[in-house]
Amino acid sequence: CGFYDWRLPTHNELLSILHLGKSSAPLIDNTYFPFTTTGLAAPVWYWSSEPSADGVSSGEAQNAWAIDFASGNDNFLNKSVPARVRLVRAGR
């Protein structure tokens, strides 16, 4: 997309784009995010940039925080579990 400063969103950034008024997955506003796939089977996990949900700050952490865009819940997932990513950038 012509930029090189893409990153995973923080836990709070990812929670902030949930659309909790929707009744079907994904819980995201299609007006602002028009190319988001619809009709996904639950759960619809997206990784956050929080690398440790284990309480350790080293590379030994086995779990990271993710948000389920089907339910709006957050939880930790083992880092070996496949999940989706949604990238953000700071812009200038």
C-alpha positions as CSV (number, residue, x, y, z in Angstrom):
1,C,0.0,0.0,0.0
2,G,3.0,2.3,-0.5
3,F,3.9,2.6,3.2
4,Y,6.3,0.7,5.4
5,D,5.2,1.6,8.9
6,W,2.4,-0.9,9.3
7,R,2.0,-2.6,12.7
8,L,-0.4,-4.7,14.7
9,P,-2.9,-2.6,16.7
10,T,-2.7,-2.5,20.5
11,H,-5.3,-4.3,22.5
12,N,-7.3,-1.0,23.1
13,E,-7.0,0.1,19.4
14,L,-8.5,-3.2,18.3
15,L,-11.3,-3.1,20.9
16,S,-12.1,0.5,19.7
17,I,-13.1,-0.6,16.2
18,L,-15.6,-3.3,17.4
19,H,-19.2,-2.5,16.5
20,L,-21.1,-4.0,19.4
21,G,-24.4,-3.0,17.9
22,K,-24.1,-5.6,15.1
23,S,-25.8,-9.0,15.4
24,S,-23.5,-11.0,13.1
25,A,-19.8,-11.5,12.6
26,P,-17.7,-9.7,12.1
27,L,-18.5,-7.0,14.6
28,I,-17.0,-4.2,12.6
29,D,-18.6,-1.3,10.7
30,N,-18.6,-2.1,7.0
31,T,-19.0,1.6,6.2
32,Y,-15.5,2.3,7.6
33,F,-14.0,-1.2,6.8
34,P,-15.8,-2.1,3.5
35,F,-13.6,-5.0,2.5
36,T,-14.0,-7.0,5.7
37,T,-15.2,-10.6,5.0
38,T,-18.7,-11.2,6.2
39,G,-20.4,-14.5,7.2
40,L,-17.4,-15.8,9.1
41,A,-17.9,-18.7,11.4
42,A,-17.2,-17.9,15.1
43,P,-14.7,-17.4,16.6
44,V,-13.1,-14.7,14.4
45,W,-9.8,-14.0,16.3
46,Y,-7.6,-11.0,15.5
47,W,-4.1,-10.7,17.0
48,S,-3.2,-7.6,19.0
49,S,0.3,-6.3,19.4
50,E,0.4,-7.4,23.1
51,P,3.0,-10.1,22.9
52,S,2.6,-11.6,26.4
53,A,-0.5,-12.7,28.2
54,D,1.6,-14.9,30.4
55,G,2.9,-12.2,32.7
56,V,6.5,-12.6,31.4
57,S,8.3,-10.0,29.4
58,S,10.7,-12.3,27.6
59,G,10.5,-14.4,24.5
60,E,9.3,-17.3,26.7
61,A,5.7,-16.1,26.6
62,Q,3.5,-18.7,25.0
63,N,0.3,-16.7,24.8
64,A,-0.7,-13.3,23.3
65,W,-3.9,-11.3,23.5
66,A,-6.5,-11.5,20.7
67,I,-10.0,-10.1,20.1
68,D,-12.9,-12.2,18.8
69,F,-14.7,-10.2,16.2
70,A,-17.7,-12.6,16.4
71,S,-18.4,-12.1,20.1
72,G,-16.5,-8.9,21.1
73,N,-14.6,-10.9,23.8
74,D,-10.9,-10.7,24.3
75,N,-8.8,-13.6,25.5
76,F,-5.3,-15.0,25.2
77,L,-4.4,-17.5,22.5
78,N,-1.4,-19.7,22.2
79,K,1.0,-18.1,19.7
80,S,0.8,-21.3,17.6
81,V,-2.9,-20.9,16.9
82,P,-3.7,-19.2,13.6
83,A,-5.6,-16.0,13.8
84,R,-6.3,-13.0,11.5
85,V,-4.4,-9.7,11.5
86,R,-5.6,-6.1,10.9
87,L,-2.8,-3.7,10.4
88,V,-2.7,0.0,11.4
89,R,-0.3,2.8,10.9
90,A,0.4,6.0,12.7
91,G,0.5,8.2,9.6
92,R,2.0,11.6,9.4
